[in-house]
Amino acid sequence: MCLAVPGKIVSIEGTDPILRSGTVDFSGVTRQVNLAYVPDAKVGDYVLVHVGFAISTVDEAEAKQVFEYLRQMDELSELDPDAPS
């Protein structure tokens, strides 16, 4: 199943709208994410990320609720680099 996972933008690199990327924190695991689809997103915003692209912004409460649902469904293992394959 393909899911979009919420995360918090902790830094942004670049100014070109297509090449702009950022470091996104997924509850302690960080990944580099393309921010082309969320041009107004800024550091501190929460975004939904699907296959390396932030596809929309969400408020903090919604992000935390979705993350908790994913945790309960045990769908977060690929974000954990120490999890067994």
Contacts in CASP RR format, 6 or more apart in sequence:
PFRMAT RR
TARGET T0000
AUTHOR 0000-0000-0000
METHOD contacts of the structure
MODEL  1
MCLAVPGKIVSIEGTDPILRSGTVDFSGVTRQVNLAYVPDAKVGDYVLVH
VGFAISTVDEAEAKQVFEYLRQMDELSELDPDAPS
1 75 0 8 1.000
2 50 0 8 1.000
2 51 0 8 1.000
3 50 0 8 1.000
3 70 0 8 1.000
3 75 0 8 1.000
4 48 0 8 1.000
4 49 0 8 1.000
4 50 0 8 1.000
4 55 0 8 1.000
4 56 0 8 1.000
5 26 0 8 1.000
5 48 0 8 1.000
5 49 0 8 1.000
5 50 0 8 1.000
5 66 0 8 1.000
5 67 0 8 1.000
5 70 0 8 1.000
5 76 0 8 1.000
5 79 0 8 1.000
6 26 0 8 1.000
6 46 0 8 1.000
6 47 0 8 1.000
6 48 0 8 1.000
6 49 0 8 1.000
6 58 0 8 1.000
6 62 0 8 1.000
6 63 0 8 1.000
6 64 0 8 1.000
6 66 0 8 1.000
6 67 0 8 1.000
7 24 0 8 1.000
7 25 0 8 1.000
7 26 0 8 1.000
7 27 0 8 1.000
7 46 0 8 1.000
7 47 0 8 1.000
7 48 0 8 1.000
7 49 0 8 1.000
7 63 0 8 1.000
7 67 0 8 1.000
8 24 0 8 1.000
8 25 0 8 1.000
8 44 0 8 1.000
8 45 0 8 1.000
8 46 0 8 1.000
8 63 0 8 1.000
9 22 0 8 1.000
9 23 0 8 1.000
9 24 0 8 1.000
9 25 0 8 1.000
9 33 0 8 1.000
9 35 0 8 1.000
9 41 0 8 1.000
9 42 0 8 1.000
9 43 0 8 1.000
9 44 0 8 1.000
9 45 0 8 1.000
9 46 0 8 1.000
9 47 0 8 1.000
9 54 0 8 1.000
10 22 0 8 1.000
10 23 0 8 1.000
10 24 0 8 1.000
10 25 0 8 1.000
10 30 0 8 1.000
10 43 0 8 1.000
10 44 0 8 1.000
11 22 0 8 1.000
11 23 0 8 1.000
11 43 0 8 1.000
12 20 0 8 1.000
12 21 0 8 1.000
12 22 0 8 1.000
12 35 0 8 1.000
12 41 0 8 1.000
12 42 0 8 1.000
12 43 0 8 1.000
13 20 0 8 1.000
13 21 0 8 1.000
13 22 0 8 1.000
13 23 0 8 1.000
14 20 0 8 1.000
14 21 0 8 1.000
17 36 0 8 1.000
17 39 0 8 1.000
18 36 0 8 1.000
19 36 0 8 1.000
20 34 0 8 1.000
20 35 0 8 1.000
20 36 0 8 1.000
20 39 0 8 1.000
21 32 0 8 1.000
21 33 0 8 1.000
21 34 0 8 1.000
21 35 0 8 1.000
22 32 0 8 1.000
22 33 0 8 1.000
22 35 0 8 1.000
23 30 0 8 1.000
23 31 0 8 1.000
23 32 0 8 1.000
23 33 0 8 1.000
24 30 0 8 1.000
24 31 0 8 1.000
24 32 0 8 1.000
24 33 0 8 1.000
24 47 0 8 1.000
24 49 0 8 1.000
24 54 0 8 1.000
26 49 0 8 1.000
26 67 0 8 1.000
26 76 0 8 1.000
26 79 0 8 1.000
27 67 0 8 1.000
27 76 0 8 1.000
27 79 0 8 1.000
29 79 0 8 1.000
29 80 0 8 1.000
29 81 0 8 1.000
31 49 0 8 1.000
31 52 0 8 1.000
31 79 0 8 1.000
33 47 0 8 1.000
33 49 0 8 1.000
33 52 0 8 1.000
33 53 0 8 1.000
33 54 0 8 1.000
34 52 0 8 1.000
34 53 0 8 1.000
34 54 0 8 1.000
35 41 0 8 1.000
35 47 0 8 1.000
35 54 0 8 1.000
36 53 0 8 1.000
37 53 0 8 1.000
37 54 0 8 1.000
37 55 0 8 1.000
37 56 0 8 1.000
38 45 0 8 1.000
38 47 0 8 1.000
38 54 0 8 1.000
38 55 0 8 1.000
38 56 0 8 1.000
38 57 0 8 1.000
40 57 0 8 1.000
41 47 0 8 1.000
41 54 0 8 1.000
41 57 0 8 1.000
45 57 0 8 1.000
46 57 0 8 1.000
46 58 0 8 1.000
46 59 0 8 1.000
46 60 0 8 1.000
46 62 0 8 1.000
46 63 0 8 1.000
47 54 0 8 1.000
47 55 0 8 1.000
47 56 0 8 1.000
47 57 0 8 1.000
47 58 0 8 1.000
48 54 0 8 1.000
48 55 0 8 1.000
48 56 0 8 1.000
48 57 0 8 1.000
48 58 0 8 1.000
48 63 0 8 1.000
48 66 0 8 1.000
49 55 0 8 1.000
58 66 0 8 1.000
67 76 0 8 1.000
70 76 0 8 1.000
77 83 0 8 1.000
END
